[in-house]
Amino acid sequence: MMYPVEFVNSLKTHFGEERACRLLSALNSEPSLSVRTNPVKITAEELANHFSVNFDGVVPWCAEGLYLKSRPSFTLDPLFHAGYYYVQEASSMYTGVLLERAMTQLLAGRSGLRILDLCAAPGGKSTHILSIIGSNDLLLSNEVIRSRASILADNVAKWGYPNAVVSNNDPADFAALDDFFDVVVVDAPCSGEGMFRKDPDAVNEWSVDNVHLCASRQRRIVSDIWPALRSGGFMIYSTCTFNTLENDENVAWMVSELSAELIEQRRFLPGEERGEGFFIALLRKNGDHSPSVKMSRNQKSQIPSCTSYISQVDGQFAFSLKGDLWRVFPMALAADIRLLESSLRVIRSGVAVAVRKGRDMVPEADLALSPVLNKEAFPMVELSIEDALKYLAKENIVFGSGVPSGYLLVSYKGAPLGFVKNLGHRSNNLNPLSRRIRMK
């Protein structure tokens, strides 16, 4: 592939002739493929066995990350739709390393961190963050573009964690949440040089002017969200591009203009690491950090008839009714979540449990994909691969005479996929229309 002369010259200026030539050669090779395990649903070893001969090693900086030799049809893998793993570029998994480093300094034996993933769609970093933080830590995943926010909400729902909120806001909208978050992750929109070998369109869209535009926009994003980060808190800043203007120079600007302290930065280059181009930095906001002050619990959790649908110990979850939808989230986070819902355009919070329809409580698909599910509340029916794909395609499944009527939890290889309502001669497939797969 031919690259713009200005791009090639910038690589040689920043990295030297020899290193730039190695990088350009790597950009003309096949990209690597990687997935990341959802540890509450499956182990990395079990997932490696699932991919069998296609498994090609563990990502060095992420124990849950696996390389694959070739791209399978993820659409036809029910475990993918069950949220057992996420297809994520290996280099970006280094976010987990820096998050754990920040948490080690912030926690000091405490729980209750508030974390913001500001530019979160489609959800790779958010699902990774959820796999790392504690059950009483809160993640707010935000995306400014409405259509991408819906995809983000869907991916977070499949991951299944109840301590997540998804919003659709511009960074400037967070002004009301001054000094609120302990960690802010900014995977900033960029010129995309690091994805050139995966996305040829990115090459055609590249220009020097666009690089400058991206760098300026990134500074605006960081400036807008900086007040929402607590003193002593951490920002993880990243891009999928090579140039220093969007990377090193923006980090230097944060240090000089925002008085941030640079803790670590790392650059991933194809040909040097097994992954795509990625830059990431961990910065600390100046000042002493104090634990997040939790809002007082001024509302009692309601107790609906679908309480038996979830598995909980000593009232650890709070129920909340929005319209006819019952949701559940950790009791310790209830006040924080209500504050976010009153301050931002929240499109998802906690886990959707059931929809009230007259006297009936219709179980939500998200519940089936969450560890909060009480599997004893529903008869569970194991599906063949053919019927599992029928379910995911939202087609009708007819069960035998020995299968009870009513709401059933359907699974594949023990992995819950969702619910159906068995009517005997036919069934109502409750898989959301937005998640319907197309097999042709």
Backbone torsions as a table, in degrees:
resi	resn	phi	psi	omega
1	MET	NA	140.3	177.6
2	MET	-89.2	136.5	-179.5
3	TYR	-113.9	152.0	179.0
4	PRO	-55.5	140.8	-178.1
5	VAL	-58.6	-41.3	-179.5
6	GLU	-62.1	-36.5	178.3
7	PHE	-66.2	-47.3	-179.9
8	VAL	-60.8	-44.2	-179.9
9	ASN	-64.1	-36.8	179.6
10	SER	-66.5	-37.8	176.9
11	LEU	-62.4	-43.2	-178.6
12	LYS	-66.5	-36.7	178.5
13	THR	-66.8	-44.0	-174.6
14	HIS	-79.3	-37.6	-170.8
15	PHE	-114.6	-6.6	-176.0
16	GLY	87.5	157.8	-174.1
17	GLU	-59.2	-49.8	-174.6
18	GLU	-65.4	-47.2	-178.1
19	ARG	-67.3	-37.8	178.6
20	ALA	-63.9	-40.1	178.9
21	CYS	-65.5	-38.8	176.5
22	ARG	-63.2	-41.1	-179.6
23	LEU	-65.5	-44.7	179.6
24	LEU	-62.7	-37.9	177.0
25	SER	-64.4	-42.4	179.7
26	ALA	-64.7	-34.0	-180.0
27	LEU	-66.5	-17.1	177.6
28	ASN	-96.8	7.5	176.9
29	SER	-102.5	173.1	-179.2
30	GLU	-71.6	136.0	177.5
31	PRO	-72.0	157.3	176.6
32	SER	-80.6	163.6	179.0
33	LEU	-129.0	133.6	-177.8
34	SER	-144.8	155.4	176.4
35	VAL	-132.4	162.2	178.7
36	ARG	-129.2	134.2	-175.6
37	THR	-73.4	145.0	168.4
38	ASN	-92.1	103.8	-168.7
39	PRO	-66.8	-18.1	177.8
40	VAL	-83.3	-6.6	-177.8
41	LYS	-116.7	-29.9	-175.8
42	ILE	-159.2	149.4	177.0
43	THR	-87.1	161.6	178.4
44	ALA	-62.4	-37.4	179.0
45	GLU	-64.9	-42.3	178.5
46	GLU	-65.0	-38.6	179.4
47	LEU	-69.0	-37.8	176.0
48	ALA	-60.3	-41.1	178.1
49	ASN	-66.5	-34.3	178.3
50	HIS	-62.2	-40.5	179.7
51	PHE	-82.4	-11.9	172.6
52	SER	54.9	-127.0	-173.8
53	VAL	-68.6	-12.0	179.1
54	ASN	-81.2	-13.6	177.4
55	PHE	-66.1	135.2	-173.2
56	ASP	-135.6	32.3	173.6
57	GLY	111.1	166.7	-178.0
58	VAL	-98.4	140.7	176.2
59	VAL	-65.3	124.1	-172.1
60	PRO	-57.0	-34.1	-175.5
61	TRP	-99.6	7.1	179.9
62	CYS	-148.7	107.8	-176.1
63	ALA	-63.3	-23.8	179.8
64	GLU	-89.9	-3.7	-178.0
65	GLY	-91.7	134.6	-178.9
66	LEU	-126.0	136.8	171.6
67	TYR	-87.1	146.1	174.0
68	LEU	-118.4	147.0	-178.6
69	LYS	-71.3	-38.7	-179.0
70	SER	-145.2	164.1	-175.8
71	ARG	-84.4	114.2	175.1
72	PRO	-79.3	177.9	174.7
73	SER	-85.8	92.7	179.6
74	PHE	-61.7	-30.8	179.2
75	THR	-58.8	-32.4	-176.7
76	LEU	-97.8	15.7	177.3
77	ASP	-109.6	106.3	-178.9
78	PRO	-58.2	-29.6	-179.9
79	LEU	-66.2	-30.0	175.8
80	PHE	-64.2	-44.9	-179.1
81	HIS	-72.4	-22.0	178.0
82	ALA	-82.2	0.5	178.7
83	GLY	74.8	28.9	179.2
84	TYR	-82.0	-20.4	176.2
85	TYR	-157.4	163.8	-179.5
86	TYR	-128.0	136.9	177.5
87	VAL	-82.9	110.0	-174.7
88	GLN	-139.2	140.9	178.3
89	GLU	-63.7	134.6	-171.1
90	ALA	-61.7	-42.4	-176.3
91	SER	-58.4	-39.9	-176.4
92	SER	-69.5	-14.0	176.7
93	MET	-68.7	-10.7	177.1
94	TYR	-66.9	-15.5	174.2
95	THR	-53.9	-38.5	179.6
96	GLY	-62.3	-36.2	179.1
97	VAL	-62.7	-47.2	-178.3
98	LEU	-71.5	-33.6	177.0
99	LEU	-64.1	-44.3	179.0
100	GLU	-63.8	-35.0	177.4
101	ARG	-65.4	-42.9	178.6
102	ALA	-65.3	-42.3	-178.1
103	MET	-64.6	-36.0	178.8
104	THR	-59.2	-39.4	179.9
105	GLN	-78.0	-31.7	-174.9
106	LEU	-82.6	-38.8	-170.5
107	LEU	-72.4	-58.3	-179.0
108	ALA	49.2	48.2	177.4
109	GLY	87.6	-1.7	-179.0
110	ARG	-100.9	167.0	171.5
111	SER	-128.9	173.3	177.8
112	GLY	100.2	33.0	176.9
113	LEU	-73.6	148.6	173.9
114	ARG	-112.2	122.2	-174.9
115	ILE	-123.5	135.1	177.7
116	LEU	-115.7	125.2	168.7
117	ASP	-103.2	100.9	-164.8
118	LEU	-74.6	-43.3	-177.3
119	CYS	-116.1	71.0	-157.6
120	ALA	-90.9	-22.5	-175.5
121	ALA	-65.2	143.9	5.7
122	PRO	-86.4	-6.2	173.6
123	GLY	130.2	5.1	-178.6
124	GLY	-59.7	-49.8	-178.2
125	LYS	-71.3	-36.3	179.9
126	SER	-63.8	-45.5	178.8
127	THR	-65.4	-34.2	176.8
128	HIS	-65.6	-44.7	179.1
129	ILE	-59.5	-44.1	-179.8
130	LEU	-60.6	-32.4	179.4
131	SER	-72.3	-15.6	-175.0
132	ILE	-102.9	-42.0	-172.6
133	ILE	-75.1	166.6	-179.5
134	GLY	-80.2	167.3	-176.0
135	SER	-68.0	-21.4	177.1
136	ASN	-104.3	12.7	169.1
137	ASP	-91.4	148.1	-175.9
138	LEU	-111.1	131.7	173.3
139	LEU	-112.9	126.4	169.3
140	LEU	-106.9	116.2	177.5
141	SER	-101.7	122.0	-174.8
142	ASN	-121.3	145.6	174.3
143	GLU	-145.5	129.4	-174.1
144	VAL	-77.7	-29.6	-178.2
145	ILE	-86.2	121.9	-171.2
146	ARG	-58.1	-46.4	-177.7
147	SER	-63.7	-37.8	178.3
148	ARG	-73.2	-29.5	177.5
149	ALA	-64.1	-36.0	178.0
150	SER	-65.6	-39.8	177.1
151	ILE	-65.5	-41.9	177.6
152	LEU	-58.9	-47.7	-179.3
153	ALA	-59.9	-39.4	179.8
154	ASP	-65.1	-44.0	-179.2
155	ASN	-68.5	-38.3	176.3
156	VAL	-65.3	-39.1	178.6
157	ALA	-62.7	-42.2	179.4
158	LYS	-64.1	-31.2	-180.0
159	TRP	-68.0	-32.2	165.5
160	GLY	94.8	3.0	-173.8
161	TYR	-83.9	136.8	-177.1
162	PRO	-82.2	-9.5	-175.7
163	ASN	-98.0	34.3	-178.3
164	ALA	-122.8	142.2	174.9
165	VAL	-126.9	140.7	178.4
166	VAL	-119.7	131.4	-179.3
167	SER	-129.3	162.2	-179.1
168	ASN	-126.7	82.3	-174.2
169	ASN	-138.1	155.0	169.9
170	ASP	-77.5	148.4	178.4
171	PRO	-52.6	-32.5	-179.4
172	ALA	-66.4	-20.2	-178.8
173	ASP	-70.9	-11.5	-176.4
174	PHE	-86.3	9.4	-178.3
175	ALA	-58.6	-30.5	-178.5
176	ALA	-74.9	-10.0	-177.6
177	LEU	-108.3	47.2	-179.7
178	ASP	-59.1	131.3	174.5
179	ASP	60.8	35.7	-172.1
180	PHE	-98.2	-40.1	-170.5
181	PHE	-97.2	143.1	176.5
182	ASP	-85.3	-31.5	178.3
183	VAL	-137.6	133.4	173.9
184	VAL	-121.7	125.7	177.1
185	VAL	-103.7	123.0	179.1
186	VAL	-121.3	95.7	172.6
187	ASP	-91.4	86.8	-163.5
188	ALA	-72.3	141.7	171.1
189	PRO	-56.2	134.6	-171.2
190	CYS	-143.2	-176.7	-179.3
191	SER	-75.8	-9.1	169.8
192	GLY	71.8	23.9	-178.6
193	GLU	-61.1	-31.8	-178.2
194	GLY	-68.9	-13.5	-178.4
195	MET	-107.2	14.6	-175.0
196	PHE	-57.2	-39.5	-175.9
197	ARG	-80.3	-12.3	175.0
198	LYS	-95.4	-26.4	-173.4
199	ASP	-135.1	91.6	-179.6
200	PRO	-59.0	-27.8	179.4
201	ASP	-63.0	-30.3	179.8
202	ALA	-63.2	-32.0	178.3
203	VAL	-66.4	-43.7	-178.3
204	ASN	-67.4	-28.4	-177.8
205	GLU	-86.3	-10.1	-174.9
206	TRP	-72.1	141.5	171.7
207	SER	-159.6	159.5	177.3
208	VAL	-61.3	-40.4	179.4
209	ASP	-61.9	-38.8	-179.6
210	ASN	-67.9	-35.3	176.3
211	VAL	-60.8	-45.4	178.7
212	HIS	-65.6	-38.8	178.1
213	LEU	-62.9	-43.8	179.6
214	CYS	-63.1	-44.0	-179.3
215	ALA	-61.3	-40.9	179.2
216	SER	-66.5	-43.0	179.6
217	ARG	-64.8	-38.0	178.6
218	GLN	-61.6	-40.4	178.1
219	ARG	-66.1	-37.8	177.2
220	ARG	-63.3	-42.3	179.9
221	ILE	-62.3	-47.8	-179.2
222	VAL	-63.9	-42.5	179.4
223	SER	-61.0	-41.1	-178.1
224	ASP	-66.4	-36.7	-173.7
225	ILE	-93.6	-15.2	-175.1
226	TRP	-55.4	-41.5	179.5
227	PRO	-63.6	-24.1	-180.0
228	ALA	-77.1	-13.3	178.0
229	LEU	-85.7	130.3	-178.6
230	ARG	-67.3	150.9	172.9
231	SER	-59.1	133.6	-176.9
232	GLY	83.0	-3.3	178.0
233	GLY	-81.1	177.8	-173.6
234	PHE	-121.9	142.7	170.2
235	MET	-113.6	133.6	171.7
236	ILE	-107.7	111.6	-176.8
237	TYR	-108.4	132.6	-178.6
238	SER	-148.3	157.4	172.2
239	THR	-143.6	165.5	173.8
240	CYS	-110.8	51.8	-179.3
241	THR	-138.2	166.8	-174.3
242	PHE	-99.0	-33.7	-167.1
243	ASN	-65.6	150.9	-176.6
244	THR	-76.1	-22.0	-179.1
245	LEU	-61.2	-44.0	-178.9
246	GLU	-84.1	-13.5	-175.1
247	ASN	-112.4	-90.2	-175.2
248	ASP	-56.5	-42.7	-177.2
249	GLU	-70.5	-34.2	175.1
250	ASN	-68.5	-37.8	176.4
251	VAL	-64.7	-43.0	177.7
252	ALA	-61.8	-36.8	176.4
253	TRP	-63.6	-41.0	178.1
254	MET	-62.6	-38.7	179.7
255	VAL	-67.7	-44.2	-175.2
256	SER	-80.0	-39.5	-173.6
257	GLU	-93.8	-29.5	-177.8
258	LEU	-108.6	1.8	-179.7
259	SER	59.3	32.5	177.2
260	ALA	-77.6	154.8	176.0
261	GLU	-107.2	122.7	178.6
262	LEU	-78.8	120.5	180.0
263	ILE	-94.2	-44.2	-178.4
264	GLU	-161.7	145.5	168.4
265	GLN	-142.1	149.9	-176.7
266	ARG	-147.8	143.2	179.4
267	ARG	-119.1	132.0	176.3
268	PHE	-108.0	126.8	179.7
269	LEU	-123.1	132.6	172.7
270	PRO	-54.9	138.7	-176.9
271	GLY	95.1	-22.0	176.0
272	GLU	-109.1	-32.0	176.0
273	GLU	-127.9	155.5	178.1
274	ARG	-85.7	84.4	-177.5
275	GLY	173.4	-179.0	-179.3
276	GLU	-89.7	177.2	-179.4
277	GLY	-67.7	132.6	-175.8
278	PHE	-158.8	137.4	175.2
279	PHE	-124.2	138.2	-178.6
280	ILE	-147.5	143.1	180.0
281	ALA	-140.6	145.0	174.3
282	LEU	-110.4	123.1	-179.4
283	LEU	-126.5	149.5	179.3
284	ARG	-113.1	134.2	176.8
285	LYS	-77.2	134.7	-176.9
286	ASN	-60.7	141.6	178.6
287	GLY	121.6	168.5	179.0
288	ASP	-87.1	136.7	-179.9
289	HIS	-91.9	133.8	173.2
290	SER	-121.1	152.0	-177.4
291	PRO	-57.6	147.6	177.1
292	SER	-58.5	135.0	177.1
293	VAL	-85.8	117.1	-178.3
294	LYS	-77.0	140.3	178.0
295	MET	-68.5	147.9	179.0
296	SER	-68.8	148.3	-179.2
297	ARG	-84.9	91.7	-176.4
298	ASN	-94.1	3.7	176.6
299	GLN	-132.3	140.9	176.5
300	LYS	-88.4	146.5	178.2
301	SER	-71.7	135.1	176.4
302	GLN	-77.0	158.1	-178.1
303	ILE	-121.2	95.0	-178.6
304	PRO	-84.2	172.8	179.2
305	SER	-72.4	-12.1	178.6
306	CYS	-90.5	12.5	179.4
307	THR	-54.9	-35.3	-178.5
308	SER	-67.7	-12.3	-178.7
309	TYR	-72.1	-20.0	-177.0
310	ILE	-114.0	157.8	178.3
311	SER	-105.1	119.4	-179.5
312	GLN	-146.4	160.8	-180.0
313	VAL	-122.5	126.4	174.4
314	ASP	52.1	44.5	174.8
315	GLY	61.1	40.3	-176.6
316	GLN	-72.7	-15.6	-178.2
317	PHE	-114.9	148.3	175.3
318	ALA	-108.1	135.4	174.3
319	PHE	-92.8	147.1	178.1
320	SER	-143.4	134.9	-178.9
321	LEU	-103.8	124.5	176.0
322	LYS	-124.5	106.2	-170.3
323	GLY	66.8	-119.2	175.8
324	ASP	-106.6	6.9	-176.6
325	LEU	-97.2	123.9	173.1
326	TRP	-91.7	128.2	177.6
327	ARG	-119.2	162.9	177.5
328	VAL	-138.8	141.4	174.8
329	PHE	-149.2	164.9	-177.8
330	PRO	-57.1	134.8	-179.9
331	MET	-56.3	-36.6	-178.5
332	ALA	-65.1	-18.8	-176.9
333	LEU	-107.9	1.6	-172.5
334	ALA	-57.3	-47.6	-177.5
335	ALA	-66.4	-41.1	178.3
336	ASP	-61.6	-43.0	-178.4
337	ILE	-66.5	-39.7	177.3
338	ARG	-64.4	-36.4	176.8
339	LEU	-63.3	-44.6	178.8
340	LEU	-62.7	-40.2	-179.1
341	GLU	-66.8	-27.1	178.6
342	SER	-87.1	-14.0	-174.7
343	SER	-106.7	-24.4	-172.3
344	LEU	-130.0	173.2	176.0
345	ARG	-88.9	82.2	-176.4
346	VAL	-83.1	129.2	-179.5
347	ILE	-110.3	-10.6	176.0
348	ARG	-159.3	139.1	174.0
349	SER	-148.1	139.0	-179.3
350	GLY	63.1	-148.0	179.5
351	VAL	-118.7	128.3	174.8
352	ALA	-71.3	124.5	-173.9
353	VAL	-101.4	-53.0	-175.1
354	ALA	-160.3	155.8	175.0
355	VAL	-109.4	131.0	-179.6
356	ARG	-81.1	120.4	177.2
357	LYS	-129.6	95.5	-174.5
358	GLY	64.0	-123.5	176.9
359	ARG	-90.8	-2.6	-175.8
360	ASP	-93.0	148.1	172.8
361	MET	-118.1	102.2	-176.2
362	VAL	-84.3	117.5	-178.0
363	PRO	-65.1	140.3	-180.0
364	GLU	-85.7	147.6	179.9
365	ALA	-59.0	-36.1	-178.5
366	ASP	-60.7	-33.5	-179.9
367	LEU	-61.0	-39.8	-179.1
368	ALA	-62.1	-27.5	-175.8
369	LEU	-94.6	5.4	-175.1
370	SER	-111.7	144.5	175.4
371	PRO	-64.0	-13.3	178.4
372	VAL	-75.5	-11.7	-179.5
373	LEU	-59.9	133.6	169.8
374	ASN	-91.8	100.5	-175.4
375	LYS	-65.6	-18.6	179.3
376	GLU	-76.9	-10.9	-176.3
377	ALA	-78.2	-16.3	-176.5
378	PHE	-135.9	142.4	169.5
379	PRO	-60.7	135.2	-178.0
380	MET	-108.7	131.6	-178.9
381	VAL	-118.8	122.1	178.1
382	GLU	-81.6	128.3	-178.0
383	LEU	-101.7	152.0	169.5
384	SER	-73.3	168.9	178.5
385	ILE	-61.6	-35.8	-179.8
386	GLU	-65.6	-44.9	-179.2
387	ASP	-74.3	-30.9	176.6
388	ALA	-62.6	-41.7	178.4
389	LEU	-70.1	-32.8	174.3
390	LYS	-63.2	-42.6	178.4
391	TYR	-61.4	-47.6	-178.4
392	LEU	-65.2	-26.7	176.8
393	ALA	-86.3	3.9	179.4
394	LYS	60.4	39.5	175.9
395	GLU	-96.5	163.5	-179.6
396	ASN	-74.1	135.7	175.4
397	ILE	-118.1	128.1	178.4
398	VAL	-101.9	125.0	-178.1
399	PHE	-98.3	158.2	179.5
400	GLY	-71.3	172.9	-176.8
401	SER	-66.5	-22.1	-178.1
402	GLY	-82.2	-5.5	-177.9
403	VAL	-89.9	129.2	-177.4
404	PRO	-65.6	155.5	176.0
405	SER	-82.7	170.1	-178.9
406	GLY	97.6	-163.2	-177.3
407	TYR	-75.7	130.0	179.7
408	LEU	-121.9	143.3	171.9
409	LEU	-94.6	118.6	-178.7
410	VAL	-101.4	145.0	-176.3
411	SER	-140.7	164.4	174.4
412	TYR	-135.3	122.6	-175.5
413	LYS	52.9	37.2	178.5
414	GLY	81.7	-3.4	-179.2
415	ALA	-92.1	116.4	177.8
416	PRO	-60.4	133.9	179.9
417	LEU	-107.9	-31.7	-176.1
418	GLY	159.6	-160.1	-175.2
419	PHE	-123.8	152.4	167.8
420	VAL	-132.9	158.5	171.2
421	LYS	-110.4	110.6	-176.3
422	ASN	-82.6	121.8	-179.2
423	LEU	-107.6	10.3	179.4
424	GLY	92.5	-77.6	-178.5
425	HIS	-79.1	-15.4	176.3
426	ARG	-158.0	179.1	178.6
427	SER	-142.4	151.7	173.0
428	ASN	-93.8	118.8	179.9
429	ASN	-82.1	117.7	-175.7
430	LEU	-95.8	12.5	174.4
431	ASN	-66.3	129.5	-177.9
432	PRO	-58.4	142.5	-179.2
433	LEU	-58.9	-34.2	-178.2
434	SER	-66.9	-18.9	-178.8
435	ARG	-103.1	5.4	-178.7
436	ARG	-64.0	129.3	177.9
437	ILE	-89.6	155.7	176.2
438	ARG	-117.5	118.8	-173.7
439	MET	-93.9	-3.4	-179.3
440	LYS	-116.5	NA	NA
